[in-house]
Amino acid sequence: MSAHQHKRLAQNHRWQTEVLPCLIRPYMSMLRRTDNLRNEAGMLDKACTCLNNPRLLEISIVRFTKLQKLVLSVCACRTAAVQLVEQGLFPCAPVHPTLAVDIHVLDFVTRLFLRIAPNNTAWADSINEFLSSQGYQLQGQDPLRRRFGNALQWYNSLQDLTANFVDQVLSIARNYEEGGSEVSDAEVKTVEIAKGKEARESSEDDDSDVDSGSDQPAKKQLRIDSDQEMNHLSRPSEYLRGRCPLCFGGPSQSAQDFNAIVCIDACFTQKHNKRSHKDPPRQHPRTVFLPESDVKRWEEIVASLRPPKTVPKTAAGGEAREDGYELSLKVPNSVLDACEASFTAADGSREKASTQFFDSTALMAMLCRHDRVLWLVNMTSPGERQHYALALIDQLFKNLPSGFTVGLLYDISCSIHRSCVKWGFLDAYLSRLTFAISVFHAYGHGWACQCVYHPRKCDGFGLSDGEGCERFWHSISKLIAYLRICGHHTRLYTLDSQVQYADRLSLLGIGNWLARKWRNTQTRRLEADTQVISSAKQDRYLREQWKSQLSSQTRPLPRQTKNAGRSAVEEAIRLRKVRDTLRDRVSALEDVLSDINSEDYQVAEVEGKLPDLRGKLAQVQAKLIRQEQLLGVVGQQQYRHLATSPFMALRMNAHALKVRLRNRLTSRKFERDRIERSFRRQQYNDRKVRTQTEDAVKRRDPGIQALARQYNILCHKMEELVRLKRAPRNAIAPQPIPLKELFDLDVDDVIWQDVGLDASGDIENPPAWLTDEDVKSGIKGILLRDRCDEELRRLKHECIALYHWLSEEWQVVNACIEAATNLGRCSDIVSV
């Protein structure tokens, strides 16, 4: 370790253990005297009590419009830092500062850097040039940047320590209020005196081990939360009540709805460059980061319970396993496998973050439905691993009372739910936890998965969309470049500060949020109710039809061996179509050769292509003959019937087109999602990939629309054949895709429905949910109306919760004010 690093560590230790704890009371006193910096602080005339020889310090003072010189008499009882803070200034060094900054300036810069990316260099250069233009000069080659940066960093730490100190005083008062007692003067005085000792002990623990020190307070908090879980919490922990008063600040929700709704997501743009060493440890008093030890513990649990992935039998050429359900899951394994493959394919084309260049590869967040951060996890793996989400869920339930139910929205909830059921993760909480997929990423899941996990189809989620994490990532996107190059602990502290800033803004606008949600929900409920009434069906009948549809469309696929005959017939039909296509192409080329008016270059081109096409035609013809010979008597009958049926040919073409169209739409959505997640402040490679992705999306749009038009033409032809009774018995024509909603990929769009494209609908008496448009519309309406009713109930409960939380906080604050007033009177009497 270099001499400079030793000096930084020693100075960091002195700030946290000796200086800042002693500045809390002078800082609070100065704020009170100046009416929160509204007035000038002035100089306090206090006599020296240590009787030591004082030392004179000449300090430069940086204000908004001028530089000043100040001479301080410093001794053991009157340190420079205390005297400067009492005068509304803050030092750049802990003991013998040569420069101090007006707290008005520091407060302004702090608020500015919460709204833009922090840039001490630009600010220091600007103010230095501004003061130089007025004739003020600071000595040195870089006179302001480092010293101003130190003053700003530790002033922010003082602000956060002061806020945390006030929280502790309020917490003690709250405990007394709950116990039916009043807060005594001695208790408040004890908290004020003991604060310095607690800060020193905490900092000494942090400094004893530089690598793991930043985790110690978090580990202590984890132990406290675990003890609370063992003691059967009667309500959510004070940490959660402080994080979101609407979700956790009031009485329990009704039994028919979840007590709280949260969402989880990861962001791989928030990386941090790897360095040879970390900056000095520094942790926010109100940190929302999960301790590394807890994340590591869950990584070991997952590795011990879940064996490594193996190649499926189908990939090795063996017999395919029979489809079915995984224990208590309601979605077949085949659908879950397809969902996992869809997200893997979308993310597999790019490496999210390399551990060779980044020591922190991403962030994962858990937010409540009001977009307030509950916890963050600093990710260090190159991809998104399940143990990060499991650690967040585990931490949430440790801070909740038994019986508290939670709805969880996550991009890949079906996958993590499957892992929990299959490998026993979170066994103690699964009965109180309901999984759903985020609305914005539902397009990556199959229709059967959406029927079960989409929040608009799943009871209890109301109109929550699960996209709070996306909005949070957007709010901190301005920090991408800064957080990539700053120190490790500085990065975490900056993110904690951004979370606290977002909390303040959210709390101020929470009333408007509730009013806006109430109006929007009432409007949507009216539309849904109109849709149900227009269907002319009873509610009970519509719910029965939805239950029947859900049961039918989430049914496991039959075993492949049972459908061997049908698969052979379909393969023969496919080969027959390929043969006919090749035959037409060969015939067209032969016509060119036989045409005496053909140009020489056309004849030469045809002579080059014709042998290859004839060879392919012979191969396909041979395969078709062998396939037809393998068919049995029943298969031959089906084959002759289907091969000559124009409806079946159109159905096969339409099904292939729709699968291709759906895949291309999903790929396009993933690409656009990646564009929206990238920002101009990223590195050159990311900008290059963004440009290429935008070009790919633009190229695909016309092709996607052309596919949709071709599909609609086939649908209209099939509808005409059904009308003319030239289709198989009980056959249903598929519904065309409206081009206006082609790119929406909403859960109720036609793109997800395969009705009429396979033989599943060719039954004697098809159900109403399959054939009756009024029933289809009524099911959509009644599901949306149910979600609106859930949302209205939740909004009412959140208003009550806000009232209860605010009433309690008001009582606690008044009790503290009264106790502090009595303590002040006692101090005056003692001084007299």
N, C-alpha and C positions, 0 to 999 in steps of 0.2 A: 504494500500500500504506500502510495507516494505521500510526501509531506503535505501537499495540498489537501489530499483526501483526509489525512489525520486532522488537519486544521478544521475542515468542514464538519467532521464527526464531532469534534470537541465543541465547536460553536453550536452545532445542532443540539447537543446534550445540554449545554448551558442554557440555551433559550428555553428548552422544554422543562427542565428541572428546577432552574433557579429564577429565571426572569419572568416568564409568562404567568406562573401561578401568583406571583406577587403583584402583577399588574391588573388583576381582575377587579379588585375593589377600587383602586384609583381610577380605572377606566370607567366603571359604572358611576362613580361619584362625579367624574368629569361630564359624563353624558347628562346626568341629572342637573348639574349646575348650568350647563349650556343649553338645556332644553333640546337634547338630541342634536347637538352641533348647530343649533339655530343662532346662538349667541357666541361671543368670543369667550374663551376659557379664562384668560388672564393668568396671573402668577400668584400662587399661594405662598404666604409668608409663614413658614414653619421653622422653628428653631431646631438646631442639631441636638440630639440627645446622647450620642455615642462619645462625644468629647474627643474624637480622633482628629488628627490633622487633616483638613479637607484638601482636595485636589481640584485645581481649576481646569476646566475643559472649555476650549473654544470650539463651538459647533456651528456649522452652516445650516441655515433653515431654508428649506425649499417651500415656497408658497405658490399660489396660482399666478401671481403677478410680480413677484419680486423674490430676491434672495436677502437674507438677513444673517447677522452674526449674533450669537448668543454665548455668553460666558456663564458656565454653571459651576457652583461650588459643590463638589461631590464628596461624600463620605460614606461610611458603612450604613448609617441609618437613612441617608438621603441619597439613593443611587440615582444615576443619570436617567435611567429608564423611567423610574417613578416620577421624577420631577418633570421630565418631558411630557409624559402622558397627562399629568395634571394640568399642563399648559396647552393641551390639545395638539401635541406633537408626538412623533414616534421615531425612535432611534434606528439607525441602520446596523448597529452592532450591540451586543448584549451588555457590555461593561463600559468601554471607553469609546463611544461613538464620535465620529468626526462630522457626521451629517445627520440631520433629522428632517422629516417630511411632515408638513401640515396634515393632520388627520382628515381635514376636508378634502385635500387632494387624494389621499389614499382611499377615502370612501367613494369618491367619484370614479377613480380608476377601477376599484373593485366592482362597482355596479356596471361600468362599461365592459369589463372583461367577462361579465356574465352573459353579455349579449353578443359579443364578438369573440374571436379566438384571441387568447392572451398574447400580447406582444410587448414585452418590457423594453426591448431594444428600440422599437419605433416610438414608443411613448417617451422614453428617456431622451432620445435624440431630438424629438420635437420640442419638448419643454426646455431642453438645453439651448437649442437654437432660438426659441422664443425669448428666453431670458437674455441670451447674448445680444439679441437685437435691441434690447433696452439698456445695454451697457453692463450687465451682470456677467461675471466670469467665475467659473469654478476651475481650480487648478488640476492638472493631470491630463493624460491622453484620453482616458475614458472615465470622466469624473463622476458620472451619475448612474450609469446603467446598472452596475453590480450593486452599488449601495442602495439605489432605489428599489431594485428587485428584492434585496434582503428585507428592507423595511416593509414592502408590500406583502411579502410572504408571511412574515411573522405578525404583522398587523391582522391579516386574515385569520391566522391561528388564534390570536387574542379574541377576535370577534366570535369565533366558533366556540372557544372555551368559555367565554362569558355566557353565550346562549345555552351551552350545556349546563353551566352552573345554575342558571335560572331554572332549567328543566328539573334539576335535582332538587332544588328548593320546592318547586311546585309538586314534585313527586312525594316528598315528605308530607307536605300539606294535604295532598290527596289521600294518603294513607291514614292520616288523622281524621279526615272528613269521613272516610268510609268506616272508621272505627268508632265514630261518634264522639271523638275528642277534638279539642281545639289545638292549634299549633302554638306552643309556648315560645316565649322570647328566647329561652335557653336553647331550644331546638334550632331555631333559626341562626342564632349566634354560633352554635356548634357547627352547623353546616358551613357557615362563612369561614370560620377559623380552620376547620378540618380540610377545606378545599385545597389549600396549598400542600398539605401533607399527602393527600390522595394523589395529587398530580405528580408530586415528586416520586412517590412509590411506584406509580404507573410508569413514569418515564425511566426510572432506574431499571424496572423489569424490561422495558423496551430496549434499553441500551446494553443490557447484559448479553444479549445475543442479537446482533445486527440482522442476521438473516431471518430469524423467526420472531423477532420482537414485534413486528407489526401485527402478528396474529394473536398476541397475548390477550388484549382487551376483547377481541372477538371470541376467543376461546372461553374467557370468563363469562361473556354474555351467553355463549352456547350452554355452559354448565348451568347458568341461572335458568335459562329457558327449559332445560331438561328437568331441573328440580321442580319447576312450576308444573310441567307436564305430569310428574310423579305425584304432585300435591293436588292434582285435579283442579285445574283452573275453572273458576266460575264464570269467567268472561275472557275475551281475548287479552293477550298481554299488553302492557302499557306501550311496548314498542309498536305493536300493530295499531293500537288505538291512536297513537301519534302519527302513524303513516297514513291512515285514511279514516277519518271520523265517520264517514257515511257507511263504510263497510263494517267497521269493527267498533264504532263508538257508541252504539245504542243497544237496545234489547235484541234478543235473538229473533231471527226471521221466522215466519210461519212455517209449519212443517211441510207444506206442499211445495215450497221453493227452497233453493239453496240459500245458506246463510251468507255466502260470499261467492263472487265470480272473479277468477283471476286468469291471466294469460301469460304465456311463456314464449320467448323467441330469442334467437341468437343473431348477432350482427358481426359480420366478418370484415367490415371496413374499419372497425376500431381496433387496429393492431398497434403493436409497440416494437420498435426496432431492438434487436438484441445488442447488448453492450457487454463489455468485459467486467463491469462492476455496476452495482446499483447505487443510487443516490442515498443520502442518509435517511433513516426511517422516519416517517411522519405520517400519522394517521388522524383522520378526521374524527372528532369526538362523536359525531352522529353518523358514522359510516354505515352504509347499506350493503357493503360487500360481505359475502359469506367467507368465513375463515378458510384458508387453504387446507387446513387439517381436516375440516369437515368434507370438503370436496374430495380430498385424497382418500378418506375413509370410504366414501361411496364408490369411488373407482375400484378399490380393492374388493368391496362387497359384490359389485357387478362381475368382476373378473372371477371371483370364487364361485359364484352361483351359476353363471351362464358359461357353457363350454364354447370353444371356438366354433365359428361357422364352418359347416361342411358343404360339399357340393351335393345338390339334390340328386336323387336317383334318375330323374328325367334327364339331367345333364349328362349323366354317365351312360345313357342308353338303356337303362333298366326300365322296369315297369313303373308307370306313374302311380303315385300314391293317391288313395281315394280322398276326395275333398270332404271337408267336414268343418265343425266348429271347434275352436280351442277352448275347452272347458266351458266357462260361463259367457264367452263372447257371443255376440249375435250376428257377426259378419263372417262368412266362410273364409277358410284359409286361402283359397285361390284369389279372392278379392283383396285380402290383406297383402298377399305376395305381390299382386299387381300394383298396389299403392306404393309399397316400398320400392319396387323397381322403378316406378315413375319418378319418385323424388331422387332416387340414386342416379338415374340416368340424367336428370336435370342438373344435378350438382357434380356428377362425375366428370363432366367435360372440362372442368376447371379445378385447379387446386386452390382451396379456399385460403389457406395461409400456410406458409412453410416454416417449420420450426428451425430451419437452418438460418433464417434471417430475422425471425421474430420470436421473442421470448413470451409475449402475450399475443395470441392469435385472434382473439375475438372477445366479445362480451355476450353474456346471456342474462336476460332480465326476467323478473316476475313482477307484473304490474296488476293492480286491481282494475276493475271495469271503469274506474274514473281516471285512468291513465296516471295513477300515482305509483311510483316505484316502491315495491316492497323489499326486494333484495336484488343485488347484482352478483354475478359470478365472473371472475377473470379467467378466461379460458386459455389453456396452454397447449391444447392438442391441435393437430392440423385440420380436423374436421369436427362436426357436431356429434358429441358422444352423449349417450343416454344418462350417464351418471351425473352430468351437470343438472339436468332437469330433475332427476330423482333427489339430488341434494337440496334443490330449492323446495320441492314439494315436502320433503321431510322436515325442513326448517319451518315451513309454514304451519304444519300440523303440531309441531312442538310448541308453538305459540298460541294454540287454539284450545279451547276446552273440549272435553269429550262430548260427542254428539253434534259438534259443529260441522255442517256439511259444506262442501266446496264444489263448484263447477269449474273445470279447468279447460281452457281453450289453448290449443297448441297445433302447429302446422301438421305434425305427424302424431297426433293423439292416438290414432288407431294402432300405430306401431308400438308406442310406449305402453298403451293399455295391454296389448298382446304380451309384451315382455313381462309386465307386472303379474299378469295372470299365469303365464307359463313358468316363470322362474321364481315367483314368490316375492318380488320386490314390493315394498310398501304394504305388506299383508295387513298390518294393523290399521291402515287407513282406507283400504279399498272400498269398504262398505260405506264410507262417508265421502267418497270421491267419484265424480262423474266426468268422463272425458268427452270432449267435442273438438272439432277441427275449426280453425280460424276461417272466417267467411272468405277472406281474400285468397286463401290458398286451397279452397275446396275444389278448384278445378283440377288439381293434381290427383284427386281421388276418384275411384270408380263410383258409379251410381249407387250400387248396393252399400258402399261405405258411407256415402253422403246421406242415404236414407236413415242410417243409424247415428252417425256422428255429426251431421250438419246441425248447427245451433238453431236453425229455423225449423228443423224436424225433430229436435230433441227437447223433451219437456224440461222446463226450469230455467232456460237460459235467456228468456225474454228476447230483447232486441240487441243484446250484447254481441259485438262482432269479433272480439278477440284481436283487434288490430291496434291496441294501445301501444304495444311495443314498437310497431312501425312508426307511429307518431312520435314516440320518444326518440327513436334512432334519428328521425328527421330533425328533431329539435337540437340534437348535439352534433349534427353533421358538420357544423362549422368548426368543430374541434379536431377533425380527423388528422389534418397535417400537424397540428401542435402536439397532440397526444402521441403521435408516432415517434417524435424525436425527444420529447421531454423525459425526465427521470421516471423510473418505475413508480416510486411513491408519490411523486408530484402528479403523475397521471391519475392515480387512484384518488388523490385528494381533490384534484380538479373535477373529476366526475362526481364525487360526493357533493361538492359545492354546487354543481349544476343541478343535481337532484334536489338539494335544499331550496335552490332558487325556483325550480319548477313547482315545488310544493307550495311555496308562498303564493305564486301566481294562481295555482289551482284552487287554493283555499279561498282566495279573494273572489274568484269567479264561480264558486260552487253553487251559489244560489241561482245565478243565471243559467248554469248548466242544467239544474233540475227543472227550471221553468221551460227551457228549450226542449228538453227531452219529453216533458209532459205534453207540450203542444204537438210535437211530431208524432208521438205515440197515439194521441187522440185522433189525429188525421189518418194515420195508417189503419187504426182500428175501424174507423168509419168506412174506409175503402174495403177492408176485408169483410166487414159485415154486409156491405152491399154485394160483394161477390158471392157470399153464402146465400143471401136472399135470392139473388138472380138464378142460382142453380135450382131453386124450387125443390130442394131436398131437405129432409130433417137432419138435425145435427147428429143424432144417434146413428142414422144410416150412413152418413158421410164418415163418421169415425170407424164404423165397422168396415167400410170399403177401404179406408186407409190401412187398417190393421191387416186386411186381406192382401192388399198390395205389398205391404212391408214383408209379410210372411212369404209371399210368392217371389219377390225380387231379391230376397236375401237367402234363398234356398241354395244349398251347396250344389256344385256341378256333379252330375252322375259320373260314376267310374268309367274311364275311357274304354275298358274292355267290354262293357255293356253296350257301348255305342260303336263297336267295331264295324258292324254292318253298315250303319248309317255313314260312318266316316269313309268307308270304302266307296259308297255310292257318291258322296260329295267329291271325293278325289277323282273318281271317273268322270264326273261332270266337269270338273275343273280342267282335266286333261283334254276332254273333248272340246272345250272352249278354246284352249290354247292351240289345239290342232286346227280348228276352223280358222283361227286368226292367222296362223302361219300359212295355211293353204291359200287364203285370200291374198296374202302378200306375195307368195310365189306366183300366183295367177296374174297379179298385176304386173310383176316384173317380166313374165313371159309375154304378156301383151305388148310391152315396150319392145322386146326383141322381135316380135312378129310384125311390128308396125314399120312399114317401109319409109315412113316420114320421120322416124326417130333420128335425132342427131347422133353423130359419132361419139361424142363424150357421154351421152346418155346410154348408148349401147355398151360402152366400155365400163361405165359405172355399174350397170346391171349385171354384166358378165362377172364382175368382181364380187357382187353380193349374192348372186343366185346360188352358187354351190353351197355356201354356208347355210342358207335358209333351207335348201332341200335336205341337207344333212340333219338340221334340227327337226324338220318336219318328219323325217323318217324315224328319228329317235322318239319323238313324242307319240307317233303312231304306234310304234312298238310297245311303248309303255301303256298306252291306252288299251291295246289288245290284251296285254297281260293283266291289267287291272279289271277289264270286263270278264276275263276268264275266272278271276278269283271270286266274283259275285255268285251268291247262291241263287236259288229259284226266286225267293222273295226279293233279294237284292236286284236281280235282273228285271223283275216287274217294276220295282220302284225306279230303277234307272231309266227304263224305257219311258215311263210316265213323266219323270222329271226332265229328262233330256229333251223331250218334245214340247214341254210346257213353256210358253213365252213368259208366263208370270214368274216361274221359278228362276229363269235366267235373269229377269229384271231384279228379282229379290237378291240373288247372289251378287249382282253388280252393285246394287244399292248398298248392301251390307258392307262390301269391300270399300266402297267410296266413303261411307260414313265412318268406318274405323280409321281410314286414312285421314279424313277431315278432322276427326276428333284428336288424333295424335298431333297433327300439325297445329291445331288451335292451342293445345296444351303446351307444345314446344314454344309457340309464339308468346304465350302468356308468361312462361318461365323467362324467356328472353327479355320481355318488357319489364318484368319484375327486376331483372338484373340491371337494366338501364336506370330504373327509378332508384335503385340502391347505390348507384355510382354517382360521384360528385366531381366537380371540376378540380377540387383541391387534392385529388388523389394523384398518385405518381403517373408517369408517362405511360407505363405499360397498361395500367387500368384504363386510361383515356383511350388508348389504342384499341383495346378490347371493346370498350363501349362503342366506338365508332363502327367497328366491324359488326357488332351485334345489331346496331341500329340499321345498318345496310341490309343485314339478313332479314330483319323484320319487314323492312320496306319491300324487299324482293318477294317475300312470302305472301303478303296481303292480296295481290291480284290472283295468285294461284289458289289461295284459300277460297276466295269468292267464286272463282271458276268451278272449283270442286263442288261448292254448295249449289250452284246453279245446275250442274249436271245431276246432282243428287235429287234436286227438286223435280227435274224433268222426268227422272225415273219414277219418282213417287206418283206424279200425275199419270204416267202411263199405267202403273200398277192399279191406281184408283179406277181408271177407265176399264181395265180388264175385270176388276171385281164388279163394277157396275154392269158390265155386259155378261157376267157369269161365265167368264172364260178363265177364271182362276180356280185353284183347288178348293174343295169344300171347306167352309169356315175360315178361309184365308182373310187376312186383314191388311189393307194397304197402309204403309207407314205414313206418318204425318210429315209434310214438307217443313223445312227449316226457314223461318222468317229471316231474311237477310239483315234486317235492322238489329236483331238481337244475336247475330252470328258471333260477334267478338265479346259478348258479355259473359258467357259461361256461367250464368246464374244457375242456382240449384234446380229450378223448375223449368229450365229451357229444354227445347225439343232435342237438342244435340245429345243429351244424355239418354234419351229414350230409344230403345231398340225394338219397340213394339211393332210387329208386322215384318220384321227383318229376319225372323227365325221361325221355327215351327212351334215355339212355345205358345203362340197365340192361336194356333190352328186347333181349337177345341170345339166341342159341340155347342156348349153354352158359355161363351166368354164372359168374364165378370164385367160389371158396370165400370169399374175403375179403368178397364182396358179399352172399352168401346164408347162409353157415354161421355161426351165432351162436357156436359153440365156437371157430371160427377167429378170429372177431373178438375174443373174450375172450382167446384165446391170444396174439394179436399184442400186445394191450395189456400182458399179463403179461410177455412176453419182452422187450419194450422197457423196461419198468420194471425188470426184473431186470438188464438190461444196464447201466442207469444206476446201479443200486445197486452192481453190481460195480465200475464205474468210481469211484464214491464211496468204496468201501472201499479200493481201491488208492490213491486220492489221500490218504485219511486216514492210511494206513500211511506213505506217503511224507512227509506233513506231520509225523508224529511223529519220523521220522528227521531231517527238516530242522530241527526244533526242537532235537533232541539235538545235532546238529552245530553249530548256531548258538550254543547255550548253552555248549558245550564251548569253542568259539573265544573267546567273550566272557569266559569264566572264565579262560582262559589269558592273555588280553590284560590283564584287570584285575589279575591277580596279578603280571604283569610290571611294570605301572605302579606297583603298590604297592611292589614290591621296589625299583624304581628310585627312587621318591620317598623310601623309607626310607634307601637308600644316600646320596641327596642330602642328607638331613637330617643323617646322621652326618658327612658331609664339611663341612657348614656349621658343625656344632658344633666340629669340629677347627680350622677356620679361625678361628672366634671365639676359641678358647682361645689 
